[in-house]
Amino acid sequence: MTAPNVDFEERDFDALLDFLKRNRGFDFGAYKRPSLMRRVRRRMQNVGIEKFADYSDYLEVHPEEFSHLFDNILINVTSFFRDAQAWETVASDIIPRVVESRKADEQLRIWCAGVASGEEVYTLAMLLAEAVGEQRFQEGVKIYATDLDEDALNTARLAAYNEKAMEPVSEEFRDKYFEQNNGRYSFRKDLRRSIIFGRHDLIQDAPISRVDLLVCRNTLMYFNAEAQARILLHFHFALKEDGILFLGKSEMLLTHTNVFTPLDLKRRIFAKVPKFGLRDHLLVMGHPNHDTPDHLANNVRLRDAAFDNSAVPQIVVDSDGCLMMANEQARAIFRINVRDIGRPFKDLEVSYRPIELRSRIEQAFAEHRLITLKEVEWNITEENKRYLDVQLMPLNSRSGALVGVTITFTDVTRYKELEEEVRLSKTELATAYEEVQSTNEELETTNEELQSTNEELETLNEELQSTNEELETMNEELQSTNEELETTNEEMRGRTEALNHSNDFLESILTSVQVGVMVVDRSFRVQAWNHKSEDLWGLRSAEVQGQNFLNLDIGLSVDKLKQTIRDCLSGDQQLQEMTLAAINRRGKQIECRVTCTPLVSSSDGIRGAILLVEDNEAHG
């Protein structure tokens, strides 16, 4: 029964996202939907709106609400030296590696994506200045700091931070890189000139190119899987061949090993995988608008998965004689690692063992046909002998040009052994054939089970990664809420101190007054009873507080004051005085002058009456 309401809600939410895109140019379609809906709902609660459709109407009438909404969606939670251990690794290993790989006169290009209020970009600037020296930093370092939120970029450009934000920065770095003014710390202007700030959409905008180091921390976790794949391809294009990617602690890239390989997985530091196809980069640049169906990420994953999970070892050599691809089976059997990709094929052991392939490759190129080598004997060890069928297939581009050759190795050892058994005993042929069939079926079933298990593990891993990113998002939301609560507590503490001060001041006045002061509300209940009143009638303030004044047993004839108090409460009389005979707490007959005035509030009018009782004999 609730499904239609859910459908309406999803439809209204899609309409709200489309409204934001058309009116403000922010496209949140690639963001994780549960997190996005939670952030929008939180802002809707602040303005007292329950439905997405009503909130769209509210935005049309109140355009100032857009900035508050974007502040909620674009969570700008950051700090100096965030995840200190990761920054220690960057300072000790990564920055020296980047600096040493460049000539002294070669410019270092750094890209910090998703900089928020700028603390991390200035953290990186300080570490680079320490590594290369301030002069080379100013002359040969360019840091491109980008974010989608223009307000956050304006804060980052100011580079002025309060004492609390500066807590993670050491005293040495504060004195060296910041200037203190009016209780705030400003990053040095001469070093700030090397940092270029700009608005940038990681999905729609073209990436910055020729980058040595790319820092993008805790930003990918807000996007869905397709958007993450596209952004990572942009990052791959942006980095130089030996470029390094530094991510946040919630971002693993376990499913993108064809693009980046980990240098320090615990610290989330990755190296670019070289020799990524030029065709893939052109496809990335050819689809700048993610509204177009983004087939690239799926195509890359499907192509790589199909090739890498092939049941037979397979390698690809280009027309220049360099090894370009090797699937998982080939890497395991022929001991090929990632560094071998791009090397001349003739320098690798697989080019001549188990069989001489270099001449066969030349033959395939020359004759433009499939070359098949049957039952190639491969003596791995003295006890382990295998037989392989090797096929060399020329690869042609769409224009017909020869671009390479693919080589497949099919293990036919089992079939070779069966042939030997057949020759030894024809009488066991039927039994042997059934065994082969059974073995083949078992192998196929096992292979399918393993493949299914592998797919389940990959799905589970992606779900765990998504859950981890979701928890990280909620943690940052809680951190943001905690900061708001701390600000509210500070305001409440200030108000409480002011109220206590006012109460102490009022108590001092009542104690210092040398006449009895009694305050009653409109129901004749005692609200105040000063020290002089205690001295006159012998009742403490705690004993009479909240009691009906007319019911008090004191030496003053309270019944004679009943009408006087009512006149004050009704507003008929502003000030009344009378003299009454009374008996004080010591039993002495005294004559009192009683003055009654209304207790007036600017907001509530007459709230009660004030009775001033003065002993005429004491003041005679």
KALINJO-V643739 format. One record per residue. N is the residue number from 1. SS is DSSP state (H for helix, E for strand, L for the rest). PHI is phi in whole degrees, -180 to 180 (none if undefined). Layout:
n/ss/phi
N/SS/PHI
N/SS/PHI
This chain:
n/ss/phi
1/L/none
2/L/-90
3/H/-59
4/H/-59
5/H/-65
6/H/-62
7/H/-63
8/H/-62
9/H/-65
10/H/-63
11/H/-63
12/H/-66
13/H/-67
14/H/-61
15/H/-65
16/H/-65
17/H/-63
18/H/-64
19/H/-63
20/H/-63
21/H/-67
22/H/-72
23/H/-94
24/H/-128
25/L/77
26/L/-95
27/L/-109
28/L/-101
29/L/-66
30/L/-91
31/E/-79
32/L/-62
33/H/-65
34/H/-59
35/H/-65
36/H/-64
37/H/-65
38/H/-64
39/H/-68
40/H/-66
41/H/-61
42/H/-62
43/H/-69
44/H/-63
45/H/-63
46/H/-64
47/L/-104
48/L/74
49/L/-121
50/L/-104
51/L/-107
52/H/-63
53/H/-63
54/H/-67
55/H/-69
56/H/-60
57/H/-64
58/H/-65
59/H/-65
60/H/-65
61/H/-83
62/L/-122
63/L/-63
64/L/-67
65/H/-70
66/H/-56
67/H/-64
68/H/-66
69/H/-65
70/H/-65
71/H/-62
72/H/-73
73/H/-76
74/L/-88
75/L/-70
76/L/-104
77/L/-103
78/L/-156
79/L/-167
80/L/-67
81/L/51
82/L/-66
83/L/60
84/H/-57
85/H/-64
86/H/-64
87/H/-68
88/H/-63
89/H/-66
90/H/-60
91/H/-69
92/H/-88
93/H/-117
94/H/-75
95/H/-61
96/H/-58
97/H/-64
98/H/-67
99/H/-65
100/H/-67
101/L/-81
102/L/-115
103/L/-70
104/L/-62
105/L/-95
106/L/-93
107/L/-73
108/E/-92
109/E/-115
110/E/-121
111/E/-123
112/E/-107
113/E/-100
114/L/68
115/L/-79
116/L/55
117/L/-86
118/L/99
119/H/-60
120/H/-73
121/H/-68
122/H/-74
123/H/-59
124/H/-64
125/H/-62
126/H/-64
127/H/-66
128/H/-67
129/H/-62
130/H/-66
131/H/-76
132/H/-107
133/L/91
134/H/-65
135/H/-66
136/H/-68
137/H/-59
138/H/-71
139/H/-94
140/H/-128
141/E/-125
142/E/-125
143/E/-113
144/E/-99
145/E/-107
146/E/-128
147/E/-162
148/L/-82
149/L/-90
150/H/-65
151/H/-63
152/H/-64
153/H/-63
154/H/-62
155/H/-64
156/H/-65
157/H/-63
158/H/-63
159/L/56
160/E/-119
161/E/-130
162/L/-83
163/L/-62
164/L/-65
165/L/-65
166/L/-87
167/L/-56
168/L/-73
169/L/-88
170/L/-66
171/H/-60
172/H/-62
173/H/-70
174/H/-61
175/H/-68
176/H/-86
177/H/-118
178/E/-129
179/E/-116
180/E/-93
181/E/-153
182/L/54
183/L/78
184/E/-123
185/E/-109
186/E/-112
187/E/-66
188/L/-58
189/H/-67
190/H/-65
191/H/-83
192/H/-67
193/L/-66
194/L/-83
195/E/-109
196/E/-111
197/E/-98
198/E/-165
199/E/-77
200/L/-151
201/L/-98
202/L/-62
203/L/-93
204/L/-89
205/L/-84
206/L/-67
207/L/-73
208/L/-71
209/L/-105
210/L/54
211/E/-98
212/E/-83
213/E/-139
214/E/-121
215/E/-112
216/E/-145
217/L/-109
218/L/55
219/L/-114
220/H/-60
221/H/-66
222/H/-83
223/E/-101
224/L/-76
225/H/-62
226/H/-64
227/H/-66
228/H/-61
229/H/-61
230/H/-66
231/H/-63
232/H/-65
233/H/-65
234/H/-62
235/H/-63
236/H/-61
237/H/-66
238/H/-68
239/E/-80
240/E/-69
241/E/-58
242/E/-104
243/E/-70
244/E/-126
245/E/-113
246/E/-118
247/E/-109
248/L/-84
249/L/-68
250/L/-96
251/L/-117
252/L/-104
253/L/62
254/L/-67
255/L/-99
256/L/-129
257/L/-70
258/L/-77
259/L/-109
260/E/-135
261/E/-120
262/E/-73
263/E/-94
264/E/-145
265/L/-64
266/L/-63
267/L/-92
268/L/63
269/E/-115
270/E/-129
271/E/-108
272/E/-69
273/L/-79
274/L/-73
275/L/62
276/L/-71
277/L/-58
278/H/-61
279/H/-60
280/H/-65
281/H/-64
282/H/-65
283/H/-65
284/H/-62
285/H/-72
286/H/-84
287/L/-129
288/L/-70
289/L/-100
290/L/-76
291/L/-69
292/L/-68
293/L/-54
294/L/-89
295/H/-81
296/H/-61
297/H/-61
298/H/-65
299/H/-62
300/H/-63
301/H/-65
302/H/-65
303/H/-63
304/H/-66
305/H/-66
306/H/-63
307/H/-70
308/H/-71
309/L/-95
310/L/-59
311/L/-71
312/L/-116
313/E/-63
314/E/-149
315/E/-132
316/E/-127
317/E/-117
318/E/-83
319/L/-70
320/L/-91
321/L/83
322/E/-107
323/E/-73
324/E/-107
325/E/-147
326/E/-153
327/L/-80
328/H/-61
329/H/-62
330/H/-66
331/H/-62
332/H/-72
333/H/-74
334/H/-101
335/L/54
336/L/-100
337/L/-115
338/H/-61
339/H/-67
340/H/-78
341/L/-66
342/L/98
343/L/-79
344/E/-59
345/H/-63
346/H/-66
347/H/-84
348/L/-99
349/H/-63
350/H/-65
351/H/-70
352/L/-129
353/L/-139
354/L/-85
355/L/-149
356/L/-67
357/L/-106
358/H/-60
359/H/-70
360/H/-69
361/H/-63
362/H/-61
363/H/-66
364/H/-63
365/H/-64
366/H/-72
367/H/-96
368/L/53
369/L/-146
370/L/-72
371/E/-109
372/E/-120
373/E/-117
374/E/-93
375/E/46
376/E/-73
377/E/-81
378/E/-131
379/E/-90
380/L/-69
381/L/-136
382/L/-63
383/L/-91
384/L/-110
385/E/-123
386/E/-126
387/E/-125
388/E/-124
389/E/-96
390/E/-111
391/E/-123
392/E/-116
393/E/-116
394/E/-63
395/E/-114
396/E/-115
397/L/-77
398/L/-62
399/L/-82
400/L/97
401/L/-74
402/E/-77
403/E/-114
404/E/169
405/E/-143
406/E/-106
407/E/-121
408/E/-116
409/E/-122
410/E/-103
411/E/-76
412/L/-113
413/H/-59
414/H/-61
415/H/-67
416/H/-64
417/H/-64
418/H/-66
419/H/-62
420/H/-64
421/H/-66
422/H/-64
423/H/-66
424/H/-73
425/L/-151
426/H/-69
427/H/-67
428/H/-96
429/H/-60
430/H/-62
431/H/-63
432/H/-63
433/H/-63
434/H/-64
435/H/-64
436/H/-63
437/H/-60
438/H/-62
439/H/-64
440/H/-62
441/H/-65
442/H/-63
443/H/-62
444/H/-65
445/H/-63
446/H/-62
447/H/-64
448/H/-66
449/H/-64
450/H/-64
451/H/-64
452/H/-63
453/H/-62
454/H/-62
455/H/-65
456/H/-64
457/H/-65
458/H/-64
459/H/-62
460/H/-62
461/H/-64
462/H/-65
463/H/-65
464/H/-64
465/H/-64
466/H/-63
467/H/-62
468/H/-63
469/H/-65
470/H/-65
471/H/-63
472/H/-64
473/H/-62
474/H/-63
475/H/-63
476/H/-69
477/H/-64
478/H/-64
479/H/-63
480/H/-63
481/H/-65
482/H/-63
483/H/-65
484/H/-65
485/H/-66
486/H/-63
487/H/-63
488/H/-63
489/H/-63
490/H/-61
491/H/-65
492/H/-64
493/H/-65
494/H/-65
495/H/-67
496/H/-64
497/H/-64
498/H/-66
499/H/-67
500/H/-62
501/H/-64
502/H/-66
503/H/-63
504/H/-63
505/H/-64
506/H/-66
507/H/-64
508/H/-64
509/H/-64
510/H/-63
511/H/-70
512/H/-79
513/L/-67
514/L/-92
515/L/-127
516/E/-72
517/E/-117
518/E/-129
519/E/-117
520/E/-122
521/E/-90
522/L/-68
523/L/-98
524/L/69
525/E/-89
526/E/-71
527/E/-108
528/E/-146
529/E/-156
530/L/-82
531/H/-63
532/H/-66
533/H/-65
534/H/-62
535/H/-68
536/H/-72
537/H/-111
538/L/79
539/L/-112
540/L/-75
541/H/-60
542/H/-65
543/H/-77
544/H/-103
545/L/-59
546/L/85
547/L/-80
548/E/-71
549/H/-59
550/H/-72
551/H/-97
552/L/-76
553/L/-97
554/L/-127
555/L/-75
556/E/-108
557/L/-77
558/H/-68
559/H/-64
560/H/-72
561/H/-94
562/H/-59
563/H/-68
564/H/-60
565/H/-65
566/H/-64
567/H/-62
568/H/-65
569/H/-66
570/H/-80
571/L/88
572/L/-71
573/L/-129
574/L/-85
575/E/-152
576/E/-133
577/E/-130
578/E/-157
579/E/-116
580/E/-129
581/E/-82
582/E/-151
583/E/-125
584/L/-78
585/L/-65
586/L/-92
587/L/83
588/L/-92
589/E/-72
590/E/-135
591/E/-116
592/E/-114
593/E/-103
594/E/-110
595/E/-113
596/E/-120
597/E/-131
598/E/-70
599/E/-96
600/E/-108
601/E/-111
602/L/-65
603/L/-102
604/L/-107
605/E/77
606/E/-78
607/E/-100
608/E/176
609/E/-138
610/E/-112
611/E/-110
612/E/-109
613/E/-114
614/E/-123
615/E/-77
616/L/-63
617/L/-69
618/L/-68
619/L/-111
620/L/-61
